[in-house]
């Protein structure tokens, strides 16, 4: 599969169906995800678990 790339707006474009949380979050603990007009927050806890909230 091709590696993830950055588009012209500097957003991560993932070209596979499975990715690691490290690929999504990098060194950050949160990531905002836009889905059908709503914004969700993906957060990694201190215990290493993931929480997705609206």
N, C-alpha and C positions, 0 to 999 in steps of 0.2 A: 504494500500500500504506500502511496505517497506520504511524505512527511507533512505535518501541519505547516501552513504558511501564513504570512501576514498580508492582508489586502491593503489597498491604498489608504484606507482610513485607519490603519494600524489595529485592526480587529483580528483576532485569531480565527482562522478558517480551518476547521478540522474535517479531513476527508476520510473518516472511518467511522464505524458504528460503535467502537469501544475506544475509550481513552482513559488515562489515569487522572485522578484528582490533581496530581502534581502538574500535569500538562495544563489543566484548567486554571488552577490557582497560582501556580508558580510559587514564589516565596510569600505570597499574600495569604491572609486567612479568610477573605471574603471575595465574592464575585457576583456582580449583578447580571441577571439573565432576563432578557426581554422575550416574552412569549405571548403572542396573540393580544398585544396591546397592554399587557400587564408586566410589571417588573417584579422579579423574584430575587431573593438573596440566598446564595449558596454560601454557607459558613462552615469552616472547619473548627471544631471545638478544641480545647486544650487536651482533651482525651483522644483526639485524632478522629472523632466521628464527624459525619457530615449532616448538616441540617439545612433543608430548603424551606424558606418561608416566603409568603407573599407580602 
